Amino acid sequence: MSTFVVNAEARDDMGKGASRRLRHQGMVPAVIYGADKDPVAISVNHNEMAKHLEEEAFYSHILTIKTPAGDEKAILKDLQRHPAKPILLHADFLRIDEKTKLRVNVPVHFVGEDVAPGVKAGGVLTRNLNEVEVQCLPKDLPEYIEADVSTMEMGDSVHLTELKLPAGVEILELLHGEGHDQAVATIASTRASLETEETEEAEGESEEEGGEE
């Protein structure tokens, strides 16, 4: 399992002006909150943070935030980016409590697409969900959830209830009851595959007609 350490500095100045100055210095203003403790204003190195964000697991992993007051265990809860530039504007980190369940978006990894009968027959796998929101204790938090599509035929779908979840992990959408079992992935016919089917059917009918003469 991946491990991530985020080095942080204390932040005393507040407000837009202070945040702007921090960004000019290559830092990102941030805050750590939650777990019935007071929020702590911090700043993190922009380039270090950007490098962490290149790794998918960072978004669904328990992080170690190293602050002058000591280490904090937290998850990345929110991230603000500049709308037009590759600049990070602000980050929110949520402290974890080992006895309190978290709600986190976890990526879905699709396995077996290359051997799925429907794909081999010319169909296309459509990924309807690239992540799912789960609920679990911090110790049970998975980096990702696998969706096995290796046996899917043309027209088949894999739904939330078919995902294999680690012990102690629940998908929040399914807690809302019937009607929330969303399709995670579907294999659909393409125009080319439909034309191939039609050609094969036409050839089969011609052979049958020829055999009747």
MIKEMI-688230 format. One record per residue (C-alpha): residue in one letter; x, y, z. Coordinates in Angstrom, 1 decimal, decimal comma. Layout:
<recs>
<rec type="A" xx="X" yy="Y" zz="Z"/>
...
</recs>
This chain:
<recs>
<rec type="M" xx="0,0" yy="0,0" zz="0,0"/>
<rec type="S" xx="1,2" yy="3,5" zz="-0,8"/>
<rec type="T" xx="2,3" yy="5,9" zz="1,9"/>
<rec type="F" xx="2,3" yy="9,7" zz="1,6"/>
<rec type="V" xx="3,9" yy="12,3" zz="3,8"/>
<rec type="V" xx="3,0" yy="16,0" zz="3,4"/>
<rec type="N" xx="5,3" yy="18,5" zz="4,9"/>
<rec type="A" xx="3,5" yy="21,5" zz="6,3"/>
<rec type="E" xx="4,4" yy="24,9" zz="7,9"/>
<rec type="A" xx="2,4" yy="26,8" zz="10,4"/>
<rec type="R" xx="0,3" yy="29,7" zz="8,9"/>
<rec type="D" xx="-0,5" yy="32,7" zz="11,1"/>
<rec type="D" xx="-1,5" yy="35,4" zz="8,5"/>
<rec type="M" xx="-5,1" yy="35,0" zz="7,2"/>
<rec type="G" xx="-7,1" yy="36,6" zz="4,5"/>
<rec type="K" xx="-6,8" yy="36,9" zz="0,7"/>
<rec type="G" xx="-3,7" yy="39,0" zz="0,8"/>
<rec type="A" xx="-1,8" yy="36,6" zz="3,0"/>
<rec type="S" xx="-2,9" yy="33,6" zz="0,8"/>
<rec type="R" xx="-1,7" yy="35,5" zz="-2,3"/>
<rec type="R" xx="1,7" yy="36,2" zz="-0,7"/>
<rec type="L" xx="2,0" yy="32,5" zz="0,2"/>
<rec type="R" xx="1,3" yy="31,4" zz="-3,4"/>
<rec type="H" xx="3,9" yy="33,9" zz="-4,7"/>
<rec type="Q" xx="6,4" yy="32,1" zz="-2,4"/>
<rec type="G" xx="5,5" yy="28,7" zz="-3,9"/>
<rec type="M" xx="3,3" yy="27,6" zz="-1,0"/>
<rec type="V" xx="-0,4" yy="26,5" zz="-0,9"/>
<rec type="P" xx="-2,6" yy="27,7" zz="2,0"/>
<rec type="A" xx="-4,4" yy="24,8" zz="3,6"/>
<rec type="V" xx="-6,3" yy="23,8" zz="6,8"/>
<rec type="I" xx="-6,6" yy="20,7" zz="8,9"/>
<rec type="Y" xx="-9,9" yy="20,2" zz="10,7"/>
<rec type="G" xx="-12,2" yy="17,6" zz="12,2"/>
<rec type="A" xx="-12,0" yy="14,9" zz="14,9"/>
<rec type="D" xx="-13,4" yy="17,4" zz="17,5"/>
<rec type="K" xx="-10,3" yy="19,4" zz="17,5"/>
<rec type="D" xx="-9,6" yy="23,0" zz="16,5"/>
<rec type="P" xx="-8,8" yy="23,7" zz="12,9"/>
<rec type="V" xx="-5,1" yy="24,4" zz="12,2"/>
<rec type="A" xx="-4,0" yy="26,7" zz="9,4"/>
<rec type="I" xx="-1,0" yy="25,4" zz="7,5"/>
<rec type="S" xx="0,8" yy="25,9" zz="4,2"/>
<rec type="V" xx="2,3" yy="23,2" zz="2,0"/>
<rec type="N" xx="4,9" yy="23,3" zz="-0,8"/>
<rec type="H" xx="3,1" yy="23,7" zz="-4,1"/>
<rec type="N" xx="5,5" yy="21,6" zz="-6,2"/>
<rec type="E" xx="5,5" yy="18,8" zz="-3,6"/>
<rec type="M" xx="1,7" yy="18,8" zz="-3,4"/>
<rec type="A" xx="1,4" yy="18,8" zz="-7,2"/>
<rec type="K" xx="3,7" yy="15,8" zz="-7,4"/>
<rec type="H" xx="1,6" yy="13,9" zz="-4,8"/>
<rec type="L" xx="-1,6" yy="14,7" zz="-6,8"/>
<rec type="E" xx="-0,2" yy="12,9" zz="-9,9"/>
<rec type="E" xx="-0,7" yy="9,7" zz="-8,0"/>
<rec type="E" xx="-4,3" yy="8,4" zz="-7,9"/>
<rec type="A" xx="-3,9" yy="6,8" zz="-4,5"/>
<rec type="F" xx="-3,2" yy="10,2" zz="-2,9"/>
<rec type="Y" xx="-6,9" yy="11,1" zz="-3,2"/>
<rec type="S" xx="-8,1" yy="8,0" zz="-1,2"/>
<rec type="H" xx="-5,3" yy="7,4" zz="1,2"/>
<rec type="I" xx="-4,7" yy="8,3" zz="4,8"/>
<rec type="L" xx="-1,9" yy="10,9" zz="4,7"/>
<rec type="T" xx="0,7" yy="11,9" zz="7,3"/>
<rec type="I" xx="0,7" yy="15,7" zz="7,6"/>
<rec type="K" xx="4,0" yy="16,8" zz="9,3"/>
<rec type="T" xx="3,4" yy="20,1" zz="11,1"/>
<rec type="P" xx="5,6" yy="22,0" zz="13,6"/>
<rec type="A" xx="3,2" yy="20,8" zz="16,3"/>
<rec type="G" xx="3,5" yy="17,2" zz="15,4"/>
<rec type="D" xx="2,1" yy="14,6" zz="12,9"/>
<rec type="E" xx="-1,5" yy="14,6" zz="11,9"/>
<rec type="K" xx="-3,3" yy="11,7" zz="10,2"/>
<rec type="A" xx="-5,8" yy="13,0" zz="7,6"/>
<rec type="I" xx="-7,3" yy="12,6" zz="4,2"/>
<rec type="L" xx="-7,5" yy="15,2" zz="1,4"/>
<rec type="K" xx="-11,1" yy="16,4" zz="1,6"/>
<rec type="D" xx="-11,2" yy="19,3" zz="-0,8"/>
<rec type="L" xx="-8,8" yy="21,0" zz="-3,3"/>
<rec type="Q" xx="-9,2" yy="24,3" zz="-5,1"/>
<rec type="R" xx="-7,4" yy="24,8" zz="-8,4"/>
<rec type="H" xx="-7,0" yy="27,8" zz="-10,6"/>
<rec type="P" xx="-9,7" yy="27,6" zz="-13,4"/>
<rec type="A" xx="-7,2" yy="28,3" zz="-16,2"/>
<rec type="K" xx="-3,7" yy="27,7" zz="-14,9"/>
<rec type="P" xx="-2,0" yy="24,6" zz="-13,3"/>
<rec type="I" xx="-1,9" yy="26,3" zz="-9,9"/>
<rec type="L" xx="-3,2" yy="24,9" zz="-6,6"/>
<rec type="L" xx="-5,1" yy="27,6" zz="-4,6"/>
<rec type="H" xx="-6,2" yy="25,9" zz="-1,4"/>
<rec type="A" xx="-6,4" yy="22,4" zz="0,2"/>
<rec type="D" xx="-8,6" yy="21,1" zz="3,0"/>
<rec type="F" xx="-7,4" yy="18,1" zz="5,1"/>
<rec type="L" xx="-9,8" yy="16,2" zz="7,3"/>
<rec type="R" xx="-8,4" yy="14,6" zz="10,4"/>
<rec type="I" xx="-9,3" yy="11,0" zz="11,0"/>
<rec type="D" xx="-10,6" yy="9,4" zz="14,1"/>
<rec type="E" xx="-9,9" yy="5,6" zz="14,2"/>
<rec type="K" xx="-13,3" yy="5,0" zz="15,7"/>
<rec type="T" xx="-15,3" yy="7,2" zz="13,3"/>
<rec type="K" xx="-16,3" yy="6,1" zz="9,8"/>
<rec type="L" xx="-15,0" yy="8,1" zz="6,8"/>
<rec type="R" xx="-16,8" yy="8,9" zz="3,6"/>
<rec type="V" xx="-14,3" yy="8,9" zz="0,8"/>
<rec type="N" xx="-14,4" yy="8,7" zz="-3,0"/>
<rec type="V" xx="-12,4" yy="5,7" zz="-4,1"/>
<rec type="P" xx="-11,3" yy="5,0" zz="-7,7"/>
<rec type="V" xx="-12,6" yy="2,0" zz="-9,6"/>
<rec type="H" xx="-10,1" yy="-0,1" zz="-11,4"/>
<rec type="F" xx="-11,5" yy="-2,1" zz="-14,3"/>
<rec type="V" xx="-9,8" yy="-5,5" zz="-14,9"/>
<rec type="G" xx="-10,2" yy="-8,1" zz="-17,7"/>
<rec type="E" xx="-11,3" yy="-5,7" zz="-20,5"/>
<rec type="D" xx="-8,8" yy="-7,3" zz="-22,9"/>
<rec type="V" xx="-10,4" yy="-10,8" zz="-22,5"/>
<rec type="A" xx="-14,1" yy="-9,8" zz="-22,2"/>
<rec type="P" xx="-16,1" yy="-11,7" zz="-24,8"/>
<rec type="G" xx="-18,1" yy="-8,6" zz="-25,6"/>
<rec type="V" xx="-15,0" yy="-6,5" zz="-26,3"/>
<rec type="K" xx="-13,5" yy="-9,3" zz="-28,4"/>
<rec type="A" xx="-16,7" yy="-9,4" zz="-30,4"/>
<rec type="G" xx="-16,2" yy="-5,7" zz="-31,3"/>
<rec type="G" xx="-18,1" yy="-4,0" zz="-28,5"/>
<rec type="V" xx="-16,8" yy="-1,1" zz="-26,5"/>
<rec type="L" xx="-16,6" yy="-1,0" zz="-22,7"/>
<rec type="T" xx="-18,1" yy="2,2" zz="-21,4"/>
<rec type="R" xx="-17,0" yy="3,2" zz="-17,9"/>
<rec type="N" xx="-20,0" yy="4,9" zz="-16,3"/>
<rec type="L" xx="-18,3" yy="5,4" zz="-12,9"/>
<rec type="N" xx="-14,6" yy="6,0" zz="-12,4"/>
<rec type="E" xx="-15,0" yy="6,3" zz="-8,6"/>
<rec type="V" xx="-17,5" yy="5,4" zz="-5,9"/>
<rec type="E" xx="-18,1" yy="7,0" zz="-2,5"/>
<rec type="V" xx="-17,6" yy="4,5" zz="0,3"/>
<rec type="Q" xx="-18,1" yy="4,5" zz="4,0"/>
<rec type="C" xx="-15,7" yy="2,7" zz="6,3"/>
<rec type="L" xx="-13,4" yy="3,0" zz="9,3"/>
<rec type="P" xx="-9,9" yy="4,4" zz="8,5"/>
<rec type="K" xx="-8,3" yy="1,0" zz="9,0"/>
<rec type="D" xx="-10,5" yy="-0,4" zz="6,2"/>
<rec type="L" xx="-10,1" yy="2,3" zz="3,6"/>
<rec type="P" xx="-9,2" yy="0,8" zz="0,3"/>
<rec type="E" xx="-7,0" yy="2,5" zz="-2,3"/>
<rec type="Y" xx="-9,3" yy="1,3" zz="-5,0"/>
<rec type="I" xx="-12,1" yy="-1,1" zz="-5,8"/>
<rec type="E" xx="-11,9" yy="-3,6" zz="-8,7"/>
<rec type="A" xx="-14,6" yy="-4,1" zz="-11,2"/>
<rec type="D" xx="-14,1" yy="-7,5" zz="-13,0"/>
<rec type="V" xx="-15,4" yy="-7,2" zz="-16,6"/>
<rec type="S" xx="-13,6" yy="-10,2" zz="-17,9"/>
<rec type="T" xx="-16,8" yy="-12,3" zz="-18,5"/>
<rec type="M" xx="-19,0" yy="-9,5" zz="-19,9"/>
<rec type="E" xx="-20,8" yy="-10,2" zz="-23,1"/>
<rec type="M" xx="-22,2" yy="-7,7" zz="-25,6"/>
<rec type="G" xx="-24,9" yy="-5,7" zz="-23,9"/>
<rec type="D" xx="-23,9" yy="-6,8" zz="-20,4"/>
<rec type="S" xx="-23,5" yy="-4,4" zz="-17,5"/>
<rec type="V" xx="-21,7" yy="-4,5" zz="-14,1"/>
<rec type="H" xx="-23,6" yy="-2,9" zz="-11,3"/>
<rec type="L" xx="-22,6" yy="-1,5" zz="-7,9"/>
<rec type="T" xx="-24,0" yy="-4,6" zz="-6,1"/>
<rec type="E" xx="-21,6" yy="-6,8" zz="-8,1"/>
<rec type="L" xx="-18,4" yy="-5,1" zz="-7,0"/>
<rec type="K" xx="-16,4" yy="-7,1" zz="-4,5"/>
<rec type="L" xx="-15,8" yy="-4,9" zz="-1,5"/>
<rec type="P" xx="-13,2" yy="-5,3" zz="1,3"/>
<rec type="A" xx="-14,6" yy="-6,2" zz="4,7"/>
<rec type="G" xx="-16,1" yy="-3,2" zz="6,5"/>
<rec type="V" xx="-16,6" yy="-1,1" zz="3,4"/>
<rec type="E" xx="-20,0" yy="0,0" zz="2,2"/>
<rec type="I" xx="-21,0" yy="1,9" zz="-1,0"/>
<rec type="L" xx="-23,0" yy="4,9" zz="0,1"/>
<rec type="E" xx="-25,2" yy="4,9" zz="-3,0"/>
<rec type="L" xx="-26,5" yy="1,4" zz="-2,1"/>
<rec type="L" xx="-27,6" yy="2,6" zz="1,3"/>
<rec type="H" xx="-30,3" yy="4,7" zz="-0,2"/>
<rec type="G" xx="-32,3" yy="1,6" zz="-1,1"/>
<rec type="E" xx="-33,7" yy="0,0" zz="-4,3"/>
<rec type="G" xx="-33,2" yy="1,9" zz="-7,5"/>
<rec type="H" xx="-29,7" yy="3,0" zz="-6,6"/>
<rec type="D" xx="-27,8" yy="0,0" zz="-8,0"/>
<rec type="Q" xx="-26,1" yy="2,0" zz="-10,7"/>
<rec type="A" xx="-24,3" yy="0,5" zz="-13,7"/>
<rec type="V" xx="-20,6" yy="0,8" zz="-13,3"/>
<rec type="A" xx="-19,7" yy="-0,4" zz="-16,8"/>
<rec type="T" xx="-21,5" yy="-1,5" zz="-19,9"/>
<rec type="I" xx="-20,4" yy="-3,2" zz="-23,1"/>
<rec type="A" xx="-22,3" yy="-1,9" zz="-26,1"/>
<rec type="S" xx="-22,3" yy="-2,6" zz="-29,8"/>
<rec type="T" xx="-20,5" yy="-0,2" zz="-32,1"/>
<rec type="R" xx="-21,7" yy="0,6" zz="-35,6"/>
<rec type="A" xx="-18,9" yy="-1,5" zz="-37,0"/>
<rec type="S" xx="-19,9" yy="-4,5" zz="-34,9"/>
<rec type="L" xx="-23,5" yy="-4,2" zz="-35,8"/>
<rec type="E" xx="-22,6" yy="-4,0" zz="-39,5"/>
<rec type="T" xx="-20,5" yy="-7,2" zz="-39,1"/>
<rec type="E" xx="-23,4" yy="-8,9" zz="-37,4"/>
<rec type="E" xx="-25,8" yy="-7,9" zz="-40,2"/>
<rec type="T" xx="-23,4" yy="-9,0" zz="-42,9"/>
<rec type="E" xx="-22,9" yy="-12,4" zz="-41,2"/>
<rec type="E" xx="-26,7" yy="-12,8" zz="-40,8"/>
<rec type="A" xx="-27,2" yy="-11,9" zz="-44,5"/>
<rec type="E" xx="-24,5" yy="-14,4" zz="-45,6"/>
<rec type="G" xx="-26,2" yy="-17,1" zz="-43,4"/>
<rec type="E" xx="-29,6" yy="-16,4" zz="-45,0"/>
<rec type="S" xx="-28,0" yy="-16,6" zz="-48,5"/>
<rec type="E" xx="-26,4" yy="-19,9" zz="-47,7"/>
<rec type="E" xx="-29,7" yy="-21,2" zz="-46,4"/>
<rec type="E" xx="-31,6" yy="-20,1" zz="-49,5"/>
<rec type="G" xx="-28,9" yy="-21,5" zz="-51,7"/>
<rec type="G" xx="-29,2" yy="-24,9" zz="-49,9"/>
<rec type="E" xx="-33,0" yy="-25,0" zz="-50,6"/>
<rec type="E" xx="-32,6" yy="-25,0" zz="-54,3"/>
</recs>
